[in-house]
Amino acid sequence: MANPAATPRPSTLPTRGLLVPLVTPFSADGEHVDLDALAGLAHEVLAAGAAGLVALGTTGEPATLDAAEKRDVVEVCARVCREHDAALIVGAGGNDTRGSVRDLADYRDRPEIAGFLTPVPYFTRPSETGVVAHFARLAADSPAPLIVYNIPYRTGRTLSAQTLLRLARIPGVAGVKHAVGSVDQDSIELLAAQPADFAVWAGDDLYVSPLLALGAAGGILASAHLATERFVALVHAWHAGDATGARAAGHALASVSASLFTEPNPTVLKGVLHAQGRIPSAAVRLPLLPAEPGSVAAAAAALDRPAK
C-alpha cells in the first residue's frame, strides 16, 4: 500500500506576496548544478517570508540546462516547498504553442506545482490576438494555472491593457508577471481594472514599489534573494496602507535592484551570493559571462547602505 505522506498534495497558487525566482548554482567550471546550494537558497528565502519559489525562471538560466538538470532543479524546489508549505511555480513554455502544450503536459504528474510562469511568445512576434489564442490553447490543457510572463523588451511583443485584460478572462490564466520596464499607461489601466481573481505580479525589480502602490498583488523578484525580509516587509507595508514606511523601504530597495541589473541578470546577483558564501561559485553559462568585480562590489555596497 502506498504511503499517503509520500504523495504530494495539490498546491495552491498564492494571490499575493513575494515569489523568488531562484538562480541555478553551478560548480566553479559551470559544468554541474550544485543541488545542495540550490536547496540552501530555497530554504533561506522561504524561511525569510517568501510565499513561494519560481524554478526555471529566466534568473535560473533554464535555456542552458539540459532535461535532466531541469528535472533535478524542479525536484529540489518541490521538496523544499513541501517542507515550508510554500507554493512552487515552474517556468515552462516558449514561442511554439504545440511545443508549449507538451512542455506543460510533462509536469502532469507533479500536483505540487501551483502554477506555470509562461512567456508571451517571443521572436516570432504574433499579433495580440495571436497571443490571446496561444494562452487560451495552453490554459485549456495545462495541469496548473498560468502566470503570463509579459516582458516586451525580451519578447518583442508589447501587449495593451485591453489585451492583458482579455488574457485575464481566460479560465486557467491566473495572473501576469508584468515587466515592461516602466510604469506606463497600460500598467495603470491594467491595475485599475484587474479582476478580483487575477493577480498582477510586479516583475521589474526596480518598479515593484510603485506597482504595489497602484494595486499589484506582489512581486516576482530576483533581487529578493538578497534582503528577503526587507522585500517581504515592503509588500506587506503597501498592502497594509503604510505608505510612508513603504516609500522609504521602496527607495532603498530600488537602489539595490538597480545595482544588481547593471550587467545581464543573474551575473551580478550570483557574484554577490558567492561573495556571501551562499553559492559555491559565481559561474554562469555562456553566452553569459561573470560580472565584473566592480559591479559586484557596488551591489554589495548598495545592499549594506542603510535606508533613509
URMOQUI-V449871 format. One record per residue. N is the residue number from 1. RES is the residue in three letters. PHI is phi in whole degrees, 0 to 359 (999 if undefined). PSI is psi as a letter, one per 30 degrees, with the letter a starting at -180 (999 if undefined). D_CENTER is the distance of its C-alpha to the mean C-alpha in Angstrom with 1 decimal. Layout:
BEGIN
N_RES_PHI_PSI_D_CENTER / N_RES_PHI_PSI_D_CENTER
END
This chain:
BEGIN
1_MET_999_k_37.9 / 2_ALA_292_k_34.1 / 3_ASN_280_j_32.7 / 4_PRO_302_e_30.8 / 5_ALA_294_f_28.7 / 6_ALA_275_f_27.5 / 7_THR_269_j_26.1 / 8_PRO_299_k_22.5 / 9_ARG_272_l_22.4 / 10_PRO_302_k_20.2 / 11_SER_256_l_17.1 / 12_THR_254_k_16.3 / 13_LEU_289_k_13.1 / 14_PRO_297_l_12.9 / 15_THR_257_f_14.1 / 16_ARG_196_l_13.1 / 17_GLY_119_a_12.0 / 18_LEU_243_k_9.2 / 19_LEU_244_k_6.1 / 20_VAL_248_j_5.6 / 21_PRO_277_j_4.0 / 22_LEU_288_k_7.7 / 23_VAL_292_l_10.2 / 24_THR_254_j_13.1 / 25_PRO_289_k_16.3 / 26_PHE_243_l_19.3 / 27_SER_296_l_23.0 / 28_ALA_301_e_24.8 / 29_ASP_273_f_25.9 / 30_GLY_77_g_22.5 / 31_GLU_276_f_24.1 / 32_HIS_229_k_22.6 / 33_VAL_277_k_19.4 / 34_ASP_268_j_20.1 / 35_LEU_289_f_19.0 / 36_ASP_294_e_20.6 / 37_ALA_294_e_18.6 / 38_LEU_300_e_15.4 / 39_ALA_298_e_16.8 / 40_GLY_299_e_17.8 / 41_LEU_299_e_14.5 / 42_ALA_299_e_13.1 / 43_HIS_299_e_16.3 / 44_GLU_297_e_16.2 / 45_VAL_288_e_13.0 / 46_LEU_287_e_13.9 / 47_ALA_295_f_17.5 / 48_ALA_276_f_16.5 / 49_GLY_114_g_15.4 / 50_ALA_297_k_11.6 / 51_ALA_280_f_11.7 / 52_GLY_181_l_9.5 / 53_LEU_240_l_7.5 / 54_VAL_248_j_5.2 / 55_ALA_265_k_8.0 / 56_LEU_66_g_8.8 / 57_GLY_285_l_5.8 / 58_THR_305_e_7.8 / 59_THR_299_f_7.7 / 60_GLY_275_g_9.4 / 61_GLU_54_h_12.1 / 62_PRO_295_f_12.6 / 63_ALA_296_f_15.2 / 64_THR_259_g_17.3 / 65_LEU_263_k_17.2 / 66_ASP_276_l_20.1 / 67_ALA_299_e_20.1 / 68_ALA_294_e_21.3 / 69_GLU_295_e_18.7 / 70_LYS_298_e_15.9 / 71_ARG_299_e_17.9 / 72_ASP_295_e_18.3 / 73_VAL_299_e_14.7 / 74_VAL_296_e_14.0 / 75_GLU_298_e_17.3 / 76_VAL_297_e_16.7 / 77_CYS_295_e_13.4 / 78_ALA_297_e_15.2 / 79_ARG_297_e_18.2 / 80_VAL_293_e_16.6 / 81_CYS_297_e_14.9 / 82_ARG_299_e_18.4 / 83_GLU_294_f_20.1 / 84_HIS_258_g_18.1 / 85_ASP_53_h_18.1 / 86_ALA_247_l_14.4 / 87_ALA_272_k_12.1 / 88_LEU_246_k_10.5 / 89_ILE_246_k_8.2 / 90_VAL_241_k_8.9 / 91_GLY_286_k_8.3 / 92_ALA_204_l_11.9 / 93_GLY_99_l_14.3 / 94_GLY_207_b_15.7 / 95_ASN_257_g_18.5 / 96_ASP_244_j_21.2 / 97_THR_297_e_21.3 / 98_ARG_298_e_23.6 / 99_GLY_295_e_21.6 / 100_SER_293_e_18.3 / 101_VAL_302_e_20.4 / 102_ARG_294_e_21.5 / 103_ASP_303_e_18.1 / 104_LEU_293_e_17.1 / 105_ALA_297_f_20.6 / 106_ASP_298_f_20.3 / 107_TYR_258_g_18.2 / 108_ARG_297_f_20.9 / 109_ASP_269_g_22.3 / 110_ARG_237_i_19.2 / 111_PRO_294_f_19.5 / 112_GLU_285_f_17.2 / 113_ILE_285_j_14.1 / 114_ALA_278_f_13.3 / 115_GLY_186_l_11.5 / 116_PHE_239_k_10.2 / 117_LEU_267_j_7.6 / 118_THR_235_k_10.5 / 119_PRO_286_l_11.3 / 120_VAL_301_k_14.4 / 121_PRO_307_k_17.1 / 122_TYR_255_l_17.5 / 123_PHE_70_e_20.7 / 124_THR_286_f_23.1 / 125_ARG_53_i_22.4 / 126_PRO_294_l_23.6 / 127_SER_295_l_24.9 / 128_GLU_297_e_23.0 / 129_THR_296_e_25.1 / 130_GLY_295_e_24.1 / 131_VAL_298_e_20.4 / 132_VAL_298_e_21.4 / 133_ALA_296_e_23.5 / 134_HIS_302_e_20.8 / 135_PHE_288_e_18.5 / 136_ALA_297_e_21.6 / 137_ARG_294_e_22.6 / 138_LEU_295_e_19.3 / 139_ALA_295_f_19.2 / 140_ALA_297_f_22.8 / 141_ASP_241_f_22.4 / 142_SER_293_k_18.8 / 143_PRO_286_f_19.1 / 144_ALA_209_l_16.2 / 145_PRO_299_l_14.9 / 146_LEU_254_k_12.7 / 147_ILE_250_j_9.9 / 148_VAL_288_k_11.0 / 149_TYR_265_j_9.0 / 150_ASN_261_j_11.6 / 151_ILE_220_i_11.8 / 152_PRO_298_f_15.6 / 153_TYR_285_f_16.2 / 154_ARG_255_e_14.8 / 155_THR_271_f_16.1 / 156_GLY_83_g_19.3 / 157_ARG_237_j_19.3 / 158_THR_274_k_19.3 / 159_LEU_247_k_19.2 / 160_SER_286_l_21.5 / 161_ALA_302_e_21.0 / 162_GLN_297_e_23.5 / 163_THR_291_e_21.6 / 164_LEU_299_e_18.3 / 165_LEU_288_e_20.6 / 166_ARG_296_e_22.2 / 167_LEU_298_e_19.0 / 168_ALA_297_f_18.6 / 169_ARG_273_f_22.0 / 170_ILE_283_k_21.3 / 171_PRO_302_k_21.6 / 172_GLY_96_f_18.5 / 173_VAL_260_j_16.1 / 174_ALA_258_f_14.5 / 175_GLY_179_a_12.3 / 176_VAL_220_k_10.6 / 177_LYS_272_j_7.6 / 178_HIS_260_j_10.4 / 179_ALA_224_i_10.5 / 180_VAL_257_g_14.2 / 181_GLY_80_g_15.2 / 182_SER_189_l_17.4 / 183_VAL_252_j_18.5 / 184_ASP_260_a_20.7 / 185_GLN_301_e_23.1 / 186_ASP_295_e_20.9 / 187_SER_299_e_18.2 / 188_ILE_296_e_21.0 / 189_GLU_295_e_22.6 / 190_LEU_299_e_19.5 / 191_LEU_291_f_18.9 / 192_ALA_287_f_22.6 / 193_ALA_243_g_22.9 / 194_GLN_298_k_19.8 / 195_PRO_295_l_21.2 / 196_ALA_295_f_21.1 / 197_ASP_260_g_19.3 / 198_PHE_228_k_16.5 / 199_ALA_255_k_13.5 / 200_VAL_264_j_12.3 / 201_TRP_258_k_8.9 / 202_ALA_295_k_9.3 / 203_GLY_245_f_7.1 / 204_ASP_262_j_9.9 / 205_ASP_305_e_10.2 / 206_LEU_295_f_14.0 / 207_TYR_251_g_14.3 / 208_VAL_296_e_12.6 / 209_SER_294_e_16.1 / 210_PRO_297_e_18.0 / 211_LEU_290_e_15.6 / 212_LEU_297_e_15.8 / 213_ALA_299_e_19.5 / 214_LEU_272_f_19.7 / 215_GLY_119_g_18.2 / 216_ALA_298_k_14.4 / 217_ALA_287_f_13.4 / 218_GLY_169_a_10.9 / 219_GLY_221_k_7.8 / 220_ILE_247_j_4.1 / 221_LEU_229_j_5.8 / 222_ALA_297_e_6.8 / 223_SER_302_f_10.2 / 224_ALA_285_g_10.0 / 225_HIS_302_e_11.1 / 226_LEU_256_k_14.2 / 227_ALA_51_h_16.1 / 228_THR_304_e_13.7 / 229_GLU_300_e_16.7 / 230_ARG_289_e_17.1 / 231_PHE_291_e_13.7 / 232_VAL_300_e_14.4 / 233_ALA_295_e_17.9 / 234_LEU_298_e_16.8 / 235_VAL_300_e_15.1 / 236_HIS_297_e_18.1 / 237_ALA_297_e_20.6 / 238_TRP_294_e_19.7 / 239_HIS_292_f_19.7 / 240_ALA_274_f_23.0 / 241_GLY_84_g_24.5 / 242_ASP_272_i_25.0 / 243_ALA_295_e_24.7 / 244_THR_296_e_26.8 / 245_GLY_294_e_24.7 / 246_ALA_293_e_21.4 / 247_ARG_298_e_22.7 / 248_ALA_297_e_23.8 / 249_ALA_296_e_20.6 / 250_GLY_296_e_18.6 / 251_HIS_297_e_20.9 / 252_ALA_295_e_20.8 / 253_LEU_286_f_17.0 / 254_ALA_297_e_17.0 / 255_SER_296_e_19.4 / 256_VAL_297_e_17.2 / 257_SER_298_e_14.3 / 258_ALA_301_e_16.9 / 259_SER_290_f_18.4 / 260_LEU_283_f_15.3 / 261_PHE_249_g_15.0 / 262_THR_287_f_18.8 / 263_GLU_229_l_18.3 / 264_PRO_305_k_15.8 / 265_ASN_292_k_12.4 / 266_PRO_255_h_12.3 / 267_THR_295_e_16.1 / 268_VAL_291_e_16.9 / 269_LEU_303_e_14.2 / 270_LYS_297_e_15.8 / 271_GLY_298_e_19.1 / 272_VAL_292_e_18.7 / 273_LEU_299_e_17.4 / 274_HIS_293_e_20.5 / 275_ALA_299_e_22.8 / 276_GLN_279_f_21.9 / 277_GLY_79_g_22.8 / 278_ARG_266_f_19.5 / 279_ILE_227_l_19.1 / 280_PRO_287_f_22.3 / 281_SER_202_l_21.8 / 282_ALA_265_g_19.9 / 283_ALA_297_k_20.4 / 284_VAL_234_l_18.2 / 285_ARG_255_k_19.5 / 286_LEU_305_k_21.4 / 287_PRO_273_g_21.1 / 288_LEU_285_l_19.1 / 289_LEU_238_k_21.5 / 290_PRO_303_k_21.2 / 291_ALA_292_l_21.0 / 292_GLU_294_k_24.4 / 293_PRO_305_e_25.6 / 294_GLY_296_e_26.2 / 295_SER_293_e_22.6 / 296_VAL_295_e_21.5 / 297_ALA_296_e_24.4 / 298_ALA_295_e_23.6 / 299_ALA_293_e_20.1 / 300_ALA_297_e_21.7 / 301_ALA_293_e_24.3 / 302_ALA_298_e_22.0 / 303_LEU_294_e_20.3 / 304_ASP_275_f_23.9 / 305_ARG_289_k_25.2 / 306_PRO_290_k_26.1 / 307_ALA_290_k_25.0 / 308_LYS_266_999_27.9
END
